Amino acid sequence: MSADGANAPPLSVRGLAKRYGALTAVDSIDVTVERGDVYGFLGPNGAGKTTTLRMMLGLIRPDSGSVELFGRDPLRHGARALDGVAGFVEAPQFYPYLSAQKNLELLAAFDGGDAAARIGPALETVELAPRAGDRVGGYSHGMRQRLGIAAALLRSPRLLLLDEPATGLDPAGMRDMRDLIRDLASDGITVVLSSHLLVEVEDLCNRVAIMRRGRVLYEGSLDGLRDGGGAAEYLLRCSDVGAAAQICGRAPGVTGVERAGTALRFHAGERDVAALSLALGAAGVAITELVCKRVTLEDVFLRLTEDPDGEAPI
């Protein structure tokens, strides 16, 4: 891997683990985030998402495993590993008695370089320019979240890590935050965000890791997660349910056939349903309704994360 990270993925995690006494907060996870991804860490509260983000940024030391940001390990390369990386873990913090402009000026002075020249554009991007002179103590929660992203943009990041960016926002604030993240991604920034909000992840992310009790239960594309193995549930209404049940029972790839009042339910892939439709027509069974119940992110999330023994640990 090159020292400058030119060919390295924005984020690579291998065997990452963190324990607090007898509690395993993060349990040997492997994740790779590719350039251009909007990657979601999805899980219930206490799943280990924030602890994982802290280790990714070098804020806490893992007990085992490694993190590389564009090919650099924060624990070995220090601040150099964070070149091109920005974001916030939990809520962004500012001096409440200072204006947004002054807060960003202090942060820009700390970063050095041409960070100060990016203050105006960053405030425009997050739509806070008209309120730049107002004290942050008077900002709403959503405005402070957007100011946190403006602070991250001072570093001209190629990788942006955001911890629960829409938590605590009202519906309009959530919509605005999603629009902002979508715009940043369209500008070429790779985004990693943690969330327990299904709509946020489903609306923004192309790839996702679902966590529970510190473990990654699924890692991959959002489309692959929803596919659920390729078989979907169908509801069939037709002119002769009895004959249709017999044909479905013999049809290749059609499983779980059961009566549902005057209809049939079954599971099948798209090609198998197409062949079944032809078989029903050839047998003189007229289809009046054939509905596919798509597997939703909520279906898969609940199946993977519901815990009959109680809540996941913090």
Protein Blocks (a to p, Z undefined) as FASTA:
>chain_A
ZZklmmgcfbdcehiacdehjbcfbghiaddddehiacdddddehilmmmmmmmmnopac
cfbdcddeehiafklnmmmlmgoiacdehjadddfkbcfklmmmmmmmmngmjllmmmmm
mmmmnopmmmmmpcfklpcfklmmmmmmmmmmmnopabdcdehklgoiafklmmmmmmmm
mmmmmnopacddddfbfklmmmmpmbdcddeehiafbgcdfklmmnnoopacdddddfbl
mlmmmmmmmpghiahiacehjaccddddfklmmmmmmmmmmnopacfbdcdddddfklmm
mmmmocfkbccdZZ
